[in-house]
Amino acid sequence: MKSQWPKSERPREKLLARGPAFLTDTELLAIFLSTGVRGIPVLQVAEELLATFGGVRGLLEADSRQVMNARGVGPARYAQLRAALEITERYLKAGFERGDAITDPDSTRRYLMTRLRGYSREVFACMYLDNQHRLIEYEELFFGTIDGASVHPREVVKRALGHNAAAVIFAHNHPSGIAEPSQADQRITERLKSSLLLVDIRVLDHMIVGDQEVMSFAERGLL
């Protein structure tokens, strides 16, 4: 089946020629799986897996037995999949833990995208930073429904003081996939900023994670 594809459109060749950003989730998973099963092409196996588990995030967060029993996976491929995910998370986390100050918005976006994209409910998180803007801790604080999460400024202040933070970056996801701030997002950001200002903790940014992009309050001039 593979030989029927134009070489430039085969997932592996396409990645090498154009880069991973140009591949779909199905194509990326197909590269990972490498081969199909019982005469079924690997792209079809990958497509079925994503449909069964509701996308990449659903596949990675599903019960291990369900994934291992799915067609085209098995224990060996499941172990490889979990290892690949762990390597990715450690790579992104290492960029913030090696002692460098957080000065690159794109790296922060990638980190938050990995952490928050794909949740079926809204999750509000905080990155606590020291006085040189180095990461102290990432913490997911509030969990809500598909429509939103209730954020409590008092608890945010308490947690920030507990981590001895000098500054913070807020982030939350939009399960709709659209990374646009609502009026409620803007109101809670102002409340949090005012509350933290009383204890001399700066709010550097509030980022909203969608399916394809991460919106920055700071870059929009909303802080």
N, C-alpha and C positions, 0 to 999 in steps of 0.2 A: 504493500500500500504506500509506503514511504516514497518509493521510486516514482509514483505517479505525481508527486508534488513537484512544482518547479523548485530547483535547488535554492533559489533566493527566498522562497517562502517557507522552507522547512524551518521549524522553530530554532534549532541549534544554529544553523547557518544565518538565519535572520538576526539572532542575538549577536553573533560575532560581527556581522556586517553593520548593524544599525544600533546595537546596544539594547539592554534589557527593558528600557522604558518603552520601547516600541512593541513589546509583546503583550498579548492578552494574558489574563490569569490562566486560562486554559493552556496556552502555549508554554508558559513558564512551568506549570505543573507537569506538562508532557515531557519537557526536558528533564525534570527531576525523575520522573518515572522511567524514562528511557525507552521502554518497550511496552507494547500492548499485551493482551492476554487472549489465548484461544482464538486467534485469527481476528481479534478486534483491535483496530489501530489505536495507538497510544493517545492520540488526540481525542478520540471518542471516550476512552477510559477516563481521561482527565476531565472532560466535559461532564460525564456522568457523576464523577466524584464531587465536583463543585455544585452540581444541581442537587445531589442528595444531601449535602451538608450545608447548603446555603452560602456557598462562596468559600474563599480562602480562610477567612477568620473562623467560620463555622467548622471547617475541616480541622484546623489546628486546635480548636478548643473542644472538639467532640470527645466523648468517652473513648478511651484507648481501644477497648474491645470492639466498639462499633467500627472504628477506623480500620483496625487490623482485619476485621471480617469483611470489609468492603472489597469489591472486585478490583484487582489491580494493586492492592496494598500489601497486606500480610505483615508479620512481625518485623522482618528485616527492613522493609521500606518505611514502616512506621517509625522504627528507631532512627533511621536516616533522616526522616522528616523532622522529628523532634530535635535531633542534633543540629540540623541546619537552622532551625528556628532559634535555638539557644545561642549558636554562634553569631547570628545576626543581632540578637538582643545584647549580647556581650560586647560586640563591636560598637554598637551605637552608644551603649552605656559607658564604654571605656573612653570615648571621646570627651565625656563630661567628668570622668573620675580621675583623669591623669593629672589634674591640678591646673589645667588651663581655665581661664575665665570664659564664660559663655558670651561670645561676641559674634557668633555666626548664626543668624536667624534660620538659614537653610538647614543646618545640622539639628537645630532645635525642632524644626518642623518634621524632619525625618524621624527623630526620636519620638515625638509625640504621635506621629502618624502610626508608628509601629505599636505604640502603647494603646491608643484609643480608637483607631479606625476599626469599624466592623462590629462594635458593641450594638446590640439590639435595643439597648436603653441608654439614656444619657448618663454620663459619668463625668464628675467634676474632679479635677486633679490639681495638685500644686507642686511646683518645683521650688524647693527652699534653697536659697543661695547665701553664701557668706559675704563679707564686706568687699571681697574681690570678685564677686559674681561667679564663684565656683560652686558647683552643685554639691549640696549637703545631702539631700534626699529628694526622691520623687515619691509622692503619695497620692493615692486615689481616695478622696474624702467622702464624696456624696454620690449616691446611686439613685436613679429615678426611673421613670417610665419612658416610653418612647417620646413623650411630649416634653419632658424636662426633669430636672433634679432640683430639689430644694436645697439651697446653699445657706448656711448659717454663719454670718460674719464672726460671731463670738467664738465658734469652734475653730474657724480659720485662724483667728488671732491667737487662740490658745495653742494650736499646733505649731504655728510659726515661732512663737516664743519658746515653745518646748524644744524646737530644733535650733534655737539661737540664731535664727535667720536675720540677715540684714536686708534682704530683698527677696521678692518672690515673683514667679511667673505662673499665672493661672492658665488652665487649659480645660476645655470640655469638648465632647464630640456632639455632633448633630446626627442622630440616626437616619434622618432624611437624606443625608449625604451632601446637603447644601451648606457650605461654610459661610453663611451670612449672619451677622449679629441681629438678634431681635431686640426690641425695646427692653424686654426683661433682662436680656444679657447685659445691656448697657447700664441699666439701673443697678443690678447687683454688683457690677464692676465698680461703679462709683461708690456704692456702700462699702465694699471691701477696701477700696483705696482709702476712703475717709477713716475707716476703723483702724487700719494698719498704720496710717499716718500718725495716729495718737500714740503709738508705741514705737515710732521712728523706724518703721519697716516700709521700704519702697516697693511699689508695684511696678515692675518693669514692663510687663506685657500680659495680655490675656489672649490666648490663641484658641480658635475654634477649628476643630478637625472635621473635615468632610470626607467624602469618598476620594476626591481627586486633588484637593488642595487644603491648605491650612491658612486661615485668615488671621492676621495680626492686628489687634487693637492699636498698638503703638504705630504701626505703619499707616494705618488709616487715620491717625490723628484723633483717636477716640479716648486716649488716656490723658 
